[in-house]
């Protein structure tokens, strides 16, 4: 029975950021839709400004600068969604080690390959719409 409850109400992974306790759990629907909207905007802008970024011929180190340029401050919105706090709190409390821990726990607690497939699908739809608008 306890295992069944763990599935229904996962405990999550504990993380302390800025002296505040957080439990990083699988995303619920409302978080997932907000996150996908935010990430889709970032990927659409990346695809528009750097059309070769998704071509598979770039090394990870070649993508860091474009990603930071486009996504930099928008990551506050992502972290705000994941933690359920406002962006000002993120700005004032999230240090680099905590950011890395948050990302790691998010990946661990969620089915990231599924999420990535959703974002790629949305990005493809955005690209298709952009191409249709050009023609």
PESUL-V518036 format. One record per residue. N is the residue number from 1. RES is the residue in three letters. OMEGA is omega as a letter, one per 20 degrees, with the letter a starting at -180 (NA if undefined). NEAR is the number of other C-alpha atoms within 12 Angstrom. D_LAST is the distance of its C-alpha to the last C-alpha in Angstrom with 2 decimals. Layout:
BEGIN
N|RES|OMEGA|NEAR|D_LAST  N|RES|OMEGA|NEAR|D_LAST
END
This chain:
BEGIN
1|UNK|a|7|58.18  2|UNK|r|10|57.38  3|UNK|r|10|54.63  4|UNK|r|9|53.09  5|UNK|r|10|53.16  6|UNK|r|13|51.55  7|UNK|a|14|48.57  8|UNK|a|14|48.42  9|UNK|a|15|49.18  10|UNK|a|20|48.47  11|UNK|a|17|50.53  12|UNK|r|21|47.85  13|UNK|a|22|48.44  14|UNK|r|20|50.33  15|UNK|r|26|49.05  16|UNK|r|21|50.67  17|UNK|r|27|48.55  18|UNK|a|19|50.15  19|UNK|a|13|53.27  20|UNK|r|17|51.45  21|UNK|r|16|51.44  22|UNK|r|23|48.24  23|UNK|a|23|47.79  24|UNK|a|30|44.50  25|UNK|r|31|43.71  26|UNK|a|28|40.89  27|UNK|r|29|38.19  28|UNK|a|19|38.62  29|UNK|a|12|35.78  30|UNK|r|14|35.46  31|UNK|a|23|35.39  32|UNK|a|27|32.91  33|UNK|r|20|30.33  34|UNK|a|21|30.79  35|UNK|a|30|30.64  36|UNK|r|31|27.48  37|UNK|a|24|25.72  38|UNK|a|28|27.02  39|UNK|r|34|26.25  40|UNK|r|31|22.70  41|UNK|r|26|22.06  42|UNK|a|32|23.67  43|UNK|r|36|21.74  44|UNK|r|32|18.32  45|UNK|r|24|19.37  46|UNK|a|28|20.76  47|UNK|a|29|17.64  48|UNK|a|23|15.60  49|UNK|a|17|18.43  50|UNK|a|21|19.62  51|UNK|a|21|16.95  52|UNK|a|16|19.82  53|UNK|a|24|22.09  54|UNK|a|24|21.42  55|UNK|r|11|21.50  56|UNK|a|11|25.22  57|UNK|r|12|26.31  58|UNK|r|15|27.43  59|UNK|a|13|30.98  60|UNK|a|13|31.84  61|UNK|r|12|33.34  62|UNK|a|16|30.07  63|UNK|a|24|28.43  64|UNK|a|16|31.26  65|UNK|r|16|30.46  66|UNK|a|25|26.76  67|UNK|r|26|27.85  68|UNK|r|17|30.70  69|UNK|a|18|28.62  70|UNK|a|23|26.04  71|UNK|a|24|28.36  72|UNK|a|19|31.71  73|UNK|a|19|32.74  74|UNK|r|26|30.52  75|UNK|r|26|32.85  76|UNK|r|28|35.43  77|UNK|r|29|33.50  78|UNK|a|33|33.46  79|UNK|r|36|37.19  80|UNK|r|27|37.92  81|UNK|a|31|36.47  82|UNK|a|38|38.40  83|UNK|a|35|41.67  84|UNK|r|26|41.50  85|UNK|a|23|42.40  86|UNK|a|18|40.74  87|UNK|r|21|38.80  88|UNK|r|15|41.70  89|UNK|r|21|44.01  90|UNK|a|29|41.67  91|UNK|a|22|41.62  92|UNK|a|16|45.41  93|UNK|a|23|46.42  94|UNK|r|29|44.03  95|UNK|a|19|45.24  96|UNK|r|15|43.73  97|UNK|r|15|46.14  98|UNK|r|25|45.51  99|UNK|r|26|41.72  100|UNK|r|16|42.08  101|UNK|r|22|44.46  102|UNK|r|32|42.14  103|UNK|a|25|39.20  104|UNK|a|18|41.59  105|UNK|r|27|43.03  106|UNK|r|31|39.67  107|UNK|a|22|38.63  108|UNK|a|18|42.08  109|UNK|a|25|42.17  110|UNK|r|25|38.70  111|UNK|a|17|36.97  112|UNK|r|20|34.56  113|UNK|r|13|32.93  114|UNK|r|14|31.94  115|UNK|r|24|30.62  116|UNK|r|20|28.60  117|UNK|r|15|27.06  118|UNK|a|22|26.10  119|UNK|r|26|24.51  120|UNK|r|23|22.61  121|UNK|r|19|21.36  122|UNK|r|25|20.22  123|UNK|r|29|18.59  124|UNK|r|20|16.64  125|UNK|r|18|15.51  126|UNK|r|24|14.49  127|UNK|r|25|12.55  128|UNK|r|17|10.78  129|UNK|r|15|10.07  130|UNK|r|17|8.91  131|UNK|r|14|6.46  132|UNK|a|10|5.30  133|UNK|a|9|5.58  134|UNK|a|8|3.81  135|UNK|NA|7|0.00
END
